[in-house]
Amino acid sequence: MTQFLFLIIDVFVAVAFIAAPWVILAKLNVQWPNWLKDGIVGVIVFVIWTGFALYFATQTILWLGLVP
């Protein structure tokens, strides 16, 4: 049961790291540059950020000791 709880917490940490900057930018009503409004550029930026966010989430999870 503890492993399942750790998994749930780990998923929440990863989603928070991935979504937090996008939510903050949306709340600040940031005007996106024209080159970023293109679909493929947005996808590339999102994929790169997701890679960094998953790394940061992994390091946070290890630092907090949320591993079985």
PDB file of N, CA, C, O and CB in Angstrom:
ATOM      1  N   MET A   1       0.820  -1.191   0.000  1.00  0.00           N
ATOM      2  CA  MET A   1       0.000   0.000   0.000  1.00  0.00           C
ATOM      3  C   MET A   1       0.862   1.252   0.000  1.00  0.00           C
ATOM      4  O   MET A   1       0.501   2.252  -0.621  1.00  0.00           O
ATOM      5  CB  MET A   1      -0.932  -0.001   1.197  1.00  0.00           C
ATOM      6  N   THR A   2       1.978   1.210   0.677  1.00  0.00           N
ATOM      7  CA  THR A   2       2.855   2.369   0.731  1.00  0.00           C
ATOM      8  C   THR A   2       3.410   2.704  -0.648  1.00  0.00           C
ATOM      9  O   THR A   2       3.542   3.876  -0.999  1.00  0.00           O
ATOM     10  CB  THR A   2       3.997   2.124   1.711  1.00  0.00           C
ATOM     11  N   GLN A   3       3.729   1.692  -1.419  1.00  0.00           N
ATOM     12  CA  GLN A   3       4.257   1.933  -2.762  1.00  0.00           C
ATOM     13  C   GLN A   3       3.226   2.624  -3.636  1.00  0.00           C
ATOM     14  O   GLN A   3       3.581   3.492  -4.432  1.00  0.00           O
ATOM     15  CB  GLN A   3       4.696   0.621  -3.408  1.00  0.00           C
ATOM     16  N   PHE A   4       1.961   2.259  -3.505  1.00  0.00           N
ATOM     17  CA  PHE A   4       0.898   2.895  -4.271  1.00  0.00           C
ATOM     18  C   PHE A   4       0.753   4.355  -3.870  1.00  0.00           C
ATOM     19  O   PHE A   4       0.551   5.216  -4.727  1.00  0.00           O
ATOM     20  CB  PHE A   4      -0.426   2.154  -4.072  1.00  0.00           C
ATOM     21  N   LEU A   5       0.852   4.640  -2.583  1.00  0.00           N
ATOM     22  CA  LEU A   5       0.789   6.020  -2.095  1.00  0.00           C
ATOM     23  C   LEU A   5       1.961   6.837  -2.638  1.00  0.00           C
ATOM     24  O   LEU A   5       1.777   7.980  -3.057  1.00  0.00           O
ATOM     25  CB  LEU A   5       0.788   6.049  -0.551  1.00  0.00           C
ATOM     26  N   PHE A   6       3.161   6.261  -2.632  1.00  0.00           N
ATOM     27  CA  PHE A   6       4.319   6.949  -3.196  1.00  0.00           C
ATOM     28  C   PHE A   6       4.124   7.218  -4.681  1.00  0.00           C
ATOM     29  O   PHE A   6       4.511   8.277  -5.174  1.00  0.00           O
ATOM     30  CB  PHE A   6       5.590   6.128  -2.973  1.00  0.00           C
ATOM     31  N   LEU A   7       3.528   6.272  -5.397  1.00  0.00           N
ATOM     32  CA  LEU A   7       3.279   6.455  -6.821  1.00  0.00           C
ATOM     33  C   LEU A   7       2.325   7.619  -7.063  1.00  0.00           C
ATOM     34  O   LEU A   7       2.552   8.428  -7.962  1.00  0.00           O
ATOM     35  CB  LEU A   7       2.714   5.173  -7.432  1.00  0.00           C
ATOM     36  N   ILE A   8       1.277   7.709  -6.283  1.00  0.00           N
ATOM     37  CA  ILE A   8       0.307   8.804  -6.424  1.00  0.00           C
ATOM     38  C   ILE A   8       1.000  10.151  -6.159  1.00  0.00           C
ATOM     39  O   ILE A   8       0.817  11.103  -6.918  1.00  0.00           O
ATOM     40  CB  ILE A   8      -0.900   8.605  -5.445  1.00  0.00           C
ATOM     41  N   ILE A   9       1.780  10.228  -5.099  1.00  0.00           N
ATOM     42  CA  ILE A   9       2.488  11.464  -4.772  1.00  0.00           C
ATOM     43  C   ILE A   9       3.482  11.811  -5.878  1.00  0.00           C
ATOM     44  O   ILE A   9       3.600  12.977  -6.254  1.00  0.00           O
ATOM     45  CB  ILE A   9       3.215  11.333  -3.416  1.00  0.00           C
ATOM     46  N   ASP A  10       4.191  10.826  -6.398  1.00  0.00           N
ATOM     47  CA  ASP A  10       5.161  11.065  -7.465  1.00  0.00           C
ATOM     48  C   ASP A  10       4.486  11.601  -8.721  1.00  0.00           C
ATOM     49  O   ASP A  10       5.027  12.484  -9.387  1.00  0.00           O
ATOM     50  CB  ASP A  10       5.918   9.780  -7.789  1.00  0.00           C
ATOM     51  N   VAL A  11       3.317  11.080  -9.045  1.00  0.00           N
ATOM     52  CA  VAL A  11       2.583  11.573 -10.222  1.00  0.00           C
ATOM     53  C   VAL A  11       2.174  13.024 -10.018  1.00  0.00           C
ATOM     54  O   VAL A  11       2.299  13.838 -10.933  1.00  0.00           O
ATOM     55  CB  VAL A  11       1.334  10.700 -10.498  1.00  0.00           C
ATOM     56  N   PHE A  12       1.685  13.357  -8.823  1.00  0.00           N
ATOM     57  CA  PHE A  12       1.307  14.742  -8.551  1.00  0.00           C
ATOM     58  C   PHE A  12       2.507  15.688  -8.638  1.00  0.00           C
ATOM     59  O   PHE A  12       2.379  16.794  -9.163  1.00  0.00           O
ATOM     60  CB  PHE A  12       0.665  14.846  -7.173  1.00  0.00           C
ATOM     61  N   VAL A  13       3.656  15.272  -8.136  1.00  0.00           N
ATOM     62  CA  VAL A  13       4.860  16.102  -8.217  1.00  0.00           C
ATOM     63  C   VAL A  13       5.266  16.309  -9.675  1.00  0.00           C
ATOM     64  O   VAL A  13       5.591  17.428 -10.071  1.00  0.00           O
ATOM     65  CB  VAL A  13       6.021  15.457  -7.424  1.00  0.00           C
ATOM     66  N   ALA A  14       5.250  15.255 -10.470  1.00  0.00           N
ATOM     67  CA  ALA A  14       5.634  15.375 -11.879  1.00  0.00           C
ATOM     68  C   ALA A  14       4.674  16.280 -12.642  1.00  0.00           C
ATOM     69  O   ALA A  14       5.111  17.127 -13.421  1.00  0.00           O
ATOM     70  CB  ALA A  14       5.682  13.995 -12.538  1.00  0.00           C
ATOM     71  N   VAL A  15       3.377  16.112 -12.427  1.00  0.00           N
ATOM     72  CA  VAL A  15       2.397  16.963 -13.120  1.00  0.00           C
ATOM     73  C   VAL A  15       2.531  18.412 -12.679  1.00  0.00           C
ATOM     74  O   VAL A  15       2.371  19.322 -13.493  1.00  0.00           O
ATOM     75  CB  VAL A  15       0.964  16.465 -12.857  1.00  0.00           C
ATOM     76  N   ALA A  16       2.822  18.639 -11.410  1.00  0.00           N
ATOM     77  CA  ALA A  16       3.004  20.011 -10.931  1.00  0.00           C
ATOM     78  C   ALA A  16       4.200  20.667 -11.605  1.00  0.00           C
ATOM     79  O   ALA A  16       4.121  21.829 -12.004  1.00  0.00           O
ATOM     80  CB  ALA A  16       3.184  20.030  -9.408  1.00  0.00           C
ATOM     81  N   PHE A  17       5.304  19.942 -11.739  1.00  0.00           N
ATOM     82  CA  PHE A  17       6.476  20.512 -12.395  1.00  0.00           C
ATOM     83  C   PHE A  17       6.221  20.783 -13.876  1.00  0.00           C
ATOM     84  O   PHE A  17       6.733  21.760 -14.423  1.00  0.00           O
ATOM     85  CB  PHE A  17       7.668  19.580 -12.237  1.00  0.00           C
ATOM     86  N   ILE A  18       5.441  19.935 -14.523  1.00  0.00           N
ATOM     87  CA  ILE A  18       5.177  20.120 -15.949  1.00  0.00           C
ATOM     88  C   ILE A  18       4.191  21.265 -16.171  1.00  0.00           C
ATOM     89  O   ILE A  18       4.400  22.089 -17.061  1.00  0.00           O
ATOM     90  CB  ILE A  18       4.631  18.822 -16.568  1.00  0.00           C
ATOM     91  N   ALA A  19       3.127  21.331 -15.380  1.00  0.00           N
ATOM     92  CA  ALA A  19       2.044  22.269 -15.649  1.00  0.00           C
ATOM     93  C   ALA A  19       2.209  23.636 -14.993  1.00  0.00           C
ATOM     94  O   ALA A  19       1.632  24.613 -15.470  1.00  0.00           O
ATOM     95  CB  ALA A  19       0.766  21.675 -15.203  1.00  0.00           C
ATOM     96  N   ALA A  20       2.967  23.729 -13.931  1.00  0.00           N
ATOM     97  CA  ALA A  20       3.044  24.982 -13.174  1.00  0.00           C
ATOM     98  C   ALA A  20       3.448  26.199 -14.017  1.00  0.00           C
ATOM     99  O   ALA A  20       2.775  27.226 -13.935  1.00  0.00           O
ATOM    100  CB  ALA A  20       4.021  24.820 -12.048  1.00  0.00           C
ATOM    101  N   PRO A  21       4.508  26.129 -14.815  1.00  0.00           N
ATOM    102  CA  PRO A  21       4.863  27.330 -15.589  1.00  0.00           C
ATOM    103  C   PRO A  21       3.779  27.733 -16.581  1.00  0.00           C
ATOM    104  O   PRO A  21       3.558  28.924 -16.800  1.00  0.00           O
ATOM    105  CB  PRO A  21       6.164  27.101 -16.334  1.00  0.00           C
ATOM    106  N   TRP A  22       3.103  26.764 -17.183  1.00  0.00           N
ATOM    107  CA  TRP A  22       2.057  27.090 -18.156  1.00  0.00           C
ATOM    108  C   TRP A  22       0.864  27.726 -17.460  1.00  0.00           C
ATOM    109  O   TRP A  22       0.254  28.646 -18.004  1.00  0.00           O
ATOM    110  CB  TRP A  22       1.614  25.830 -18.924  1.00  0.00           C
ATOM    111  N   VAL A  23       0.523  27.256 -16.273  1.00  0.00           N
ATOM    112  CA  VAL A  23      -0.594  27.831 -15.520  1.00  0.00           C
ATOM    113  C   VAL A  23      -0.247  29.246 -15.077  1.00  0.00           C
ATOM    114  O   VAL A  23      -1.080  30.148 -15.171  1.00  0.00           O
ATOM    115  CB  VAL A  23      -0.943  26.951 -14.295  1.00  0.00           C
ATOM    116  N   ILE A  24       0.972  29.447 -14.597  1.00  0.00           N
ATOM    117  CA  ILE A  24       1.391  30.781 -14.164  1.00  0.00           C
ATOM    118  C   ILE A  24       1.378  31.757 -15.333  1.00  0.00           C
ATOM    119  O   ILE A  24       0.893  32.880 -15.194  1.00  0.00           O
ATOM    120  CB  ILE A  24       2.792  30.729 -13.534  1.00  0.00           C
ATOM    121  N   LEU A  25       1.900  31.347 -16.477  1.00  0.00           N
ATOM    122  CA  LEU A  25       1.900  32.230 -17.642  1.00  0.00           C
ATOM    123  C   LEU A  25       0.488  32.532 -18.121  1.00  0.00           C
ATOM    124  O   LEU A  25       0.220  33.640 -18.584  1.00  0.00           O
ATOM    125  CB  LEU A  25       2.706  31.609 -18.773  1.00  0.00           C
ATOM    126  N   ALA A  26      -0.412  31.577 -18.019  1.00  0.00           N
ATOM    127  CA  ALA A  26      -1.806  31.810 -18.416  1.00  0.00           C
ATOM    128  C   ALA A  26      -2.488  32.781 -17.456  1.00  0.00           C
ATOM    129  O   ALA A  26      -3.272  33.625 -17.889  1.00  0.00           O
ATOM    130  CB  ALA A  26      -2.584  30.479 -18.464  1.00  0.00           C
ATOM    131  N   LYS A  27      -2.201  32.672 -16.162  1.00  0.00           N
ATOM    132  CA  LYS A  27      -2.796  33.574 -15.179  1.00  0.00           C
ATOM    133  C   LYS A  27      -2.256  34.994 -15.324  1.00  0.00           C
ATOM    134  O   LYS A  27      -2.971  35.959 -15.052  1.00  0.00           O
ATOM    135  CB  LYS A  27      -2.536  33.059 -13.766  1.00  0.00           C
ATOM    136  N   LEU A  28      -1.001  35.130 -15.751  1.00  0.00           N
ATOM    137  CA  LEU A  28      -0.407  36.450 -15.944  1.00  0.00           C
ATOM    138  C   LEU A  28      -0.836  37.086 -17.261  1.00  0.00           C
ATOM    139  O   LEU A  28      -0.519  38.243 -17.535  1.00  0.00           O
ATOM    140  CB  LEU A  28       1.104  36.352 -15.891  1.00  0.00           C
ATOM    141  N   ASN A  29      -1.564  36.315 -18.076  1.00  0.00           N
ATOM    142  CA  ASN A  29      -2.060  36.787 -19.370  1.00  0.00           C
ATOM    143  C   ASN A  29      -0.908  37.266 -20.258  1.00  0.00           C
ATOM    144  O   ASN A  29      -0.958  38.366 -20.808  1.00  0.00           O
ATOM    145  CB  ASN A  29      -3.082  37.922 -19.170  1.00  0.00           C
ATOM    146  N   VAL A  30       0.113  36.448 -20.392  1.00  0.00           N
ATOM    147  CA  VAL A  30       1.306  36.763 -21.178  1.00  0.00           C
ATOM    148  C   VAL A  30       0.952  36.744 -22.668  1.00  0.00           C
ATOM    149  O   VAL A  30       0.269  35.837 -23.143  1.00  0.00           O
ATOM    150  CB  VAL A  30       2.456  35.754 -20.871  1.00  0.00           C
ATOM    151  N   GLN A  31       1.416  37.736 -23.383  1.00  0.00           N
ATOM    152  CA  GLN A  31       1.228  37.775 -24.828  1.00  0.00           C
ATOM    153  C   GLN A  31       2.326  36.943 -25.477  1.00  0.00           C
ATOM    154  O   GLN A  31       3.509  37.258 -25.348  1.00  0.00           O
ATOM    155  CB  GLN A  31       1.242  39.243 -25.364  1.00  0.00           C
ATOM    156  N   TRP A  32       1.934  35.884 -26.172  1.00  0.00           N
ATOM    157  CA  TRP A  32       2.902  35.008 -26.809  1.00  0.00           C
ATOM    158  C   TRP A  32       3.454  35.657 -28.073  1.00  0.00           C
ATOM    159  O   TRP A  32       2.704  36.292 -28.815  1.00  0.00           O
ATOM    160  CB  TRP A  32       2.266  33.651 -27.136  1.00  0.00           C
ATOM    161  N   PRO A  33       4.749  35.509 -28.331  1.00  0.00           N
ATOM    162  CA  PRO A  33       5.297  36.024 -29.590  1.00  0.00           C
ATOM    163  C   PRO A  33       4.723  35.262 -30.786  1.00  0.00           C
ATOM    164  O   PRO A  33       4.252  34.134 -30.643  1.00  0.00           O
ATOM    165  CB  PRO A  33       6.837  35.924 -29.588  1.00  0.00           C
ATOM    166  N   ASN A  34       4.765  35.884 -31.956  1.00  0.00           N
ATOM    167  CA  ASN A  34       4.174  35.270 -33.150  1.00  0.00           C
ATOM    168  C   ASN A  34       4.831  33.944 -33.505  1.00  0.00           C
ATOM    169  O   ASN A  34       4.138  33.018 -33.926  1.00  0.00           O
ATOM    170  CB  ASN A  34       4.280  36.218 -34.328  1.00  0.00           C
ATOM    171  N   TRP A  35       6.152  33.826 -33.347  1.00  0.00           N
ATOM    172  CA  TRP A  35       6.821  32.589 -33.727  1.00  0.00           C
ATOM    173  C   TRP A  35       6.451  31.436 -32.805  1.00  0.00           C
ATOM    174  O   TRP A  35       6.572  30.273 -33.188  1.00  0.00           O
ATOM    175  CB  TRP A  35       8.320  32.787 -33.725  1.00  0.00           C
ATOM    176  N   LEU A  36       5.997  31.754 -31.579  1.00  0.00           N
ATOM    177  CA  LEU A  36       5.617  30.705 -30.643  1.00  0.00           C
ATOM    178  C   LEU A  36       4.168  30.253 -30.853  1.00  0.00           C
ATOM    179  O   LEU A  36       3.772  29.186 -30.386  1.00  0.00           O
ATOM    180  CB  LEU A  36       5.810  31.190 -29.212  1.00  0.00           C
ATOM    181  N   LYS A  37       3.386  31.068 -31.555  1.00  0.00           N
ATOM    182  CA  LYS A  37       1.993  30.702 -31.816  1.00  0.00           C
ATOM    183  C   LYS A  37       1.884  29.606 -32.870  1.00  0.00           C
ATOM    184  O   LYS A  37       0.842  28.962 -32.993  1.00  0.00           O
ATOM    185  CB  LYS A  37       1.202  31.926 -32.262  1.00  0.00           C
ATOM    186  N   ASP A  38       2.951  29.393 -33.627  1.00  0.00           N
ATOM    187  CA  ASP A  38       2.952  28.311 -34.599  1.00  0.00           C
ATOM    188  C   ASP A  38       2.895  26.979 -33.849  1.00  0.00           C
ATOM    189  O   ASP A  38       3.586  26.813 -32.844  1.00  0.00           O
ATOM    190  CB  ASP A  38       4.210  28.384 -35.521  1.00  0.00           C
ATOM    191  N   GLY A  39       2.104  26.049 -34.309  1.00  0.00           N
ATOM    192  CA  GLY A  39       1.855  24.804 -33.592  1.00  0.00           C
ATOM    193  C   GLY A  39       3.093  23.970 -33.347  1.00  0.00           C
ATOM    194  O   GLY A  39       3.289  23.486 -32.232  1.00  0.00           O
ATOM    195  N   ILE A  40       3.937  23.786 -34.351  1.00  0.00           N
ATOM    196  CA  ILE A  40       5.095  22.898 -34.205  1.00  0.00           C
ATOM    197  C   ILE A  40       6.117  23.473 -33.229  1.00  0.00           C
ATOM    198  O   ILE A  40       6.756  22.727 -32.486  1.00  0.00           O
ATOM    199  CB  ILE A  40       5.755  22.654 -35.567  1.00  0.00           C
ATOM    200  N   VAL A  41       6.270  24.783 -33.228  1.00  0.00           N
ATOM    201  CA  VAL A  41       7.212  25.407 -32.290  1.00  0.00           C
ATOM    202  C   VAL A  41       6.710  25.226 -30.861  1.00  0.00           C
ATOM    203  O   VAL A  41       7.495  24.952 -29.952  1.00  0.00           O
ATOM    204  CB  VAL A  41       7.400  26.917 -32.612  1.00  0.00           C
ATOM    205  N   GLY A  42       5.402  25.378 -30.664  1.00  0.00           N
ATOM    206  CA  GLY A  42       4.833  25.169 -29.332  1.00  0.00           C
ATOM    207  C   GLY A  42       5.024  23.746 -28.844  1.00  0.00           C
ATOM    208  O   GLY A  42       5.319  23.523 -27.670  1.00  0.00           O
ATOM    209  N   VAL A  43       4.860  22.789 -29.732  1.00  0.00           N
ATOM    210  CA  VAL A  43       5.055  21.378 -29.373  1.00  0.00           C
ATOM    211  C   VAL A  43       6.510  21.124 -28.991  1.00  0.00           C
ATOM    212  O   VAL A  43       6.783  20.447 -28.000  1.00  0.00           O
ATOM    213  CB  VAL A  43       4.640  20.453 -30.543  1.00  0.00           C
ATOM    214  N   ILE A  44       7.446  21.666 -29.774  1.00  0.00           N
ATOM    215  CA  ILE A  44       8.871  21.477 -29.475  1.00  0.00           C
ATOM    216  C   ILE A  44       9.220  22.079 -28.125  1.00  0.00           C
ATOM    217  O   ILE A  44       9.925  21.456 -27.332  1.00  0.00           O
ATOM    218  CB  ILE A  44       9.746  22.106 -30.574  1.00  0.00           C
ATOM    219  N   VAL A  45       8.730  23.293 -27.853  1.00  0.00           N
ATOM    220  CA  VAL A  45       9.003  23.943 -26.563  1.00  0.00           C
ATOM    221  C   VAL A  45       8.400  23.126 -25.420  1.00  0.00           C
ATOM    222  O   VAL A  45       9.034  22.946 -24.381  1.00  0.00           O
ATOM    223  CB  VAL A  45       8.438  25.390 -26.546  1.00  0.00           C
ATOM    224  N   PHE A  46       7.177  22.632 -25.612  1.00  0.00           N
ATOM    225  CA  PHE A  46       6.528  21.851 -24.565  1.00  0.00           C
ATOM    226  C   PHE A  46       7.278  20.550 -24.292  1.00  0.00           C
ATOM    227  O   PHE A  46       7.424  20.155 -23.136  1.00  0.00           O
ATOM    228  CB  PHE A  46       5.083  21.550 -24.951  1.00  0.00           C
ATOM    229  N   VAL A  47       7.750  19.887 -25.329  1.00  0.00           N
ATOM    230  CA  VAL A  47       8.477  18.622 -25.157  1.00  0.00           C
ATOM    231  C   VAL A  47       9.808  18.863 -24.436  1.00  0.00           C
ATOM    232  O   VAL A  47      10.189  18.087 -23.559  1.00  0.00           O
ATOM    233  CB  VAL A  47       8.727  17.945 -26.533  1.00  0.00           C
ATOM    234  N   ILE A  48      10.503  19.925 -24.802  1.00  0.00           N
ATOM    235  CA  ILE A  48      11.773  20.241 -24.130  1.00  0.00           C
ATOM    236  C   ILE A  48      11.522  20.562 -22.663  1.00  0.00           C
ATOM    237  O   ILE A  48      12.238  20.075 -21.788  1.00  0.00           O
ATOM    238  CB  ILE A  48      12.486  21.432 -24.826  1.00  0.00           C
ATOM    239  N   TRP A  49      10.492  21.392 -22.386  1.00  0.00           N
ATOM    240  CA  TRP A  49      10.199  21.726 -21.000  1.00  0.00           C
ATOM    241  C   TRP A  49       9.791  20.480 -20.214  1.00  0.00           C
ATOM    242  O   TRP A  49      10.164  20.342 -19.049  1.00  0.00           O
ATOM    243  CB  TRP A  49       9.093  22.783 -20.930  1.00  0.00           C
ATOM    244  N   THR A  50       9.036  19.574 -20.828  1.00  0.00           N
ATOM    245  CA  THR A  50       8.622  18.353 -20.141  1.00  0.00           C
ATOM    246  C   THR A  50       9.828  17.515 -19.736  1.00  0.00           C
ATOM    247  O   THR A  50       9.838  16.922 -18.657  1.00  0.00           O
ATOM    248  CB  THR A  50       7.686  17.532 -21.031  1.00  0.00           C
ATOM    249  N   GLY A  51      10.835  17.462 -20.588  1.00  0.00           N
ATOM    250  CA  GLY A  51      12.058  16.742 -20.239  1.00  0.00           C
ATOM    251  C   GLY A  51      12.737  17.329 -19.023  1.00  0.00           C
ATOM    252  O   GLY A  51      13.125  16.602 -18.109  1.00  0.00           O
ATOM    253  N   PHE A  52      12.884  18.663 -19.007  1.00  0.00           N
ATOM    254  CA  PHE A  52      13.482  19.321 -17.841  1.00  0.00           C
ATOM    255  C   PHE A  52      12.619  19.121 -16.595  1.00  0.00           C
ATOM    256  O   PHE A  52      13.140  18.858 -15.511  1.00  0.00           O
ATOM    257  CB  PHE A  52      13.675  20.823 -18.113  1.00  0.00           C
ATOM    258  N   ALA A  53      11.303  19.247 -16.750  1.00  0.00           N
ATOM    259  CA  ALA A  53      10.402  19.128 -15.605  1.00  0.00           C
ATOM    260  C   ALA A  53      10.444  17.727 -15.007  1.00  0.00           C
ATOM    261  O   ALA A  53      10.415  17.579 -13.785  1.00  0.00           O
ATOM    262  CB  ALA A  53       8.975  19.476 -16.016  1.00  0.00           C
ATOM    263  N   LEU A  54      10.510  16.701 -15.846  1.00  0.00           N
ATOM    264  CA  LEU A  54      10.597  15.337 -15.322  1.00  0.00           C
ATOM    265  C   LEU A  54      11.914  15.104 -14.586  1.00  0.00           C
ATOM    266  O   LEU A  54      11.953  14.382 -13.590  1.00  0.00           O
ATOM    267  CB  LEU A  54      10.447  14.324 -16.457  1.00  0.00           C
ATOM    268  N   TYR A  55      12.983  15.708 -15.075  1.00  0.00           N
ATOM    269  CA  TYR A  55      14.267  15.606 -14.369  1.00  0.00           C
ATOM    270  C   TYR A  55      14.162  16.280 -12.995  1.00  0.00           C
ATOM    271  O   TYR A  55      14.575  15.708 -11.986  1.00  0.00           O
ATOM    272  CB  TYR A  55      15.412  16.255 -15.208  1.00  0.00           C
ATOM    273  N   PHE A  56      13.609  17.498 -12.962  1.00  0.00           N
ATOM    274  CA  PHE A  56      13.462  18.210 -11.691  1.00  0.00           C
ATOM    275  C   PHE A  56      12.528  17.465 -10.745  1.00  0.00           C
ATOM    276  O   PHE A  56      12.770  17.427  -9.538  1.00  0.00           O
ATOM    277  CB  PHE A  56      12.940  19.628 -11.932  1.00  0.00           C
ATOM    278  N   ALA A  57      11.467  16.875 -11.280  1.00  0.00           N
ATOM    279  CA  ALA A  57      10.537  16.114 -10.444  1.00  0.00           C
ATOM    280  C   ALA A  57      11.226  14.882  -9.859  1.00  0.00           C
ATOM    281  O   ALA A  57      11.030  14.552  -8.690  1.00  0.00           O
ATOM    282  CB  ALA A  57       9.295  15.694 -11.259  1.00  0.00           C
ATOM    283  N   THR A  58      12.033  14.206 -10.677  1.00  0.00           N
ATOM    284  CA  THR A  58      12.766  13.032 -10.195  1.00  0.00           C
ATOM    285  C   THR A  58      13.721  13.420  -9.081  1.00  0.00           C
ATOM    286  O   THR A  58      13.803  12.731  -8.064  1.00  0.00           O
ATOM    287  CB  THR A  58      13.537  12.363 -11.344  1.00  0.00           C
ATOM    288  N   GLN A  59      14.437  14.508  -9.262  1.00  0.00           N
ATOM    289  CA  GLN A  59      15.369  14.952  -8.226  1.00  0.00           C
ATOM    290  C   GLN A  59      14.635  15.348  -6.943  1.00  0.00           C
ATOM    291  O   GLN A  59      15.114  15.072  -5.844  1.00  0.00           O
ATOM    292  CB  GLN A  59      16.203  16.131  -8.736  1.00  0.00           C
ATOM    293  N   THR A  60      13.477  15.993  -7.081  1.00  0.00           N
ATOM    294  CA  THR A  60      12.687  16.375  -5.905  1.00  0.00           C
ATOM    295  C   THR A  60      12.176  15.146  -5.171  1.00  0.00           C
ATOM    296  O   THR A  60      12.218  15.092  -3.942  1.00  0.00           O
ATOM    297  CB  THR A  60      11.508  17.267  -6.313  1.00  0.00           C
ATOM    298  N   ILE A  61      11.697  14.166  -5.915  1.00  0.00           N
ATOM    299  CA  ILE A  61      11.186  12.938  -5.304  1.00  0.00           C
ATOM    300  C   ILE A  61      12.305  12.210  -4.556  1.00  0.00           C
ATOM    301  O   ILE A  61      12.093  11.714  -3.449  1.00  0.00           O
ATOM    302  CB  ILE A  61      10.567  12.012  -6.379  1.00  0.00           C
ATOM    303  N   LEU A  62      13.481  12.147  -5.152  1.00  0.00           N
ATOM    304  CA  LEU A  62      14.614  11.507  -4.473  1.00  0.00           C
ATOM    305  C   LEU A  62      15.033  12.303  -3.238  1.00  0.00           C
ATOM    306  O   LEU A  62      15.352  11.726  -2.199  1.00  0.00           O
ATOM    307  CB  LEU A  62      15.806  11.364  -5.437  1.00  0.00           C
ATOM    308  N   TRP A  63      15.028  13.632  -3.361  1.00  0.00           N
ATOM    309  CA  TRP A  63      15.413  14.489  -2.243  1.00  0.00           C
ATOM    310  C   TRP A  63      14.445  14.352  -1.071  1.00  0.00           C
ATOM    311  O   TRP A  63      14.860  14.373   0.088  1.00  0.00           O
ATOM    312  CB  TRP A  63      15.481  15.945  -2.694  1.00  0.00           C
ATOM    313  N   LEU A  64      13.132  14.210  -1.379  1.00  0.00           N
ATOM    314  CA  LEU A  64      12.128  14.048  -0.334  1.00  0.00           C
ATOM    315  C   LEU A  64      12.103  12.636   0.238  1.00  0.00           C
ATOM    316  O   LEU A  64      11.506  12.398   1.288  1.00  0.00           O
ATOM    317  CB  LEU A  64      10.766  14.400  -0.873  1.00  0.00           C
ATOM    318  N   GLY A  65      12.746  11.708  -0.446  1.00  0.00           N
ATOM    319  CA  GLY A  65      12.783  10.326   0.016  1.00  0.00           C
ATOM    320  C   GLY A  65      11.492   9.573  -0.236  1.00  0.00           C
ATOM    321  O   GLY A  65      11.162   8.644   0.501  1.00  0.00           O
ATOM    322  N   LEU A  66      10.748   9.966  -1.279  1.00  0.00           N
ATOM    323  CA  LEU A  66       9.478   9.323  -1.581  1.00  0.00           C
ATOM    324  C   LEU A  66       9.676   8.137  -2.519  1.00  0.00           C
ATOM    325  O   LEU A  66       9.021   8.036  -3.556  1.00  0.00           O
ATOM    326  CB  LEU A  66       8.506  10.328  -2.199  1.00  0.00           C
ATOM    327  N   VAL A  67      10.566   7.262  -2.152  1.00  0.00           N
ATOM    328  CA  VAL A  67      10.809   6.046  -2.921  1.00  0.00           C
ATOM    329  C   VAL A  67      10.631   4.860  -1.975  1.00  0.00           C
ATOM    330  O   VAL A  67      11.017   4.928  -0.809  1.00  0.00           O
ATOM    331  CB  VAL A  67      12.244   6.051  -3.575  1.00  0.00           C
ATOM    332  N   PRO A  68      10.050   3.782  -2.476  1.00  0.00           N
ATOM    333  CA  PRO A  68       9.827   2.628  -1.593  1.00  0.00           C
ATOM    334  C   PRO A  68      11.112   1.936  -1.216  1.00  0.00           C
ATOM    335  O   PRO A  68      11.088   0.950  -0.479  1.00  0.00           O
ATOM    336  CB  PRO A  68       8.904   1.637  -2.249  1.00  0.00           C
TER     337      PRO A  68
END
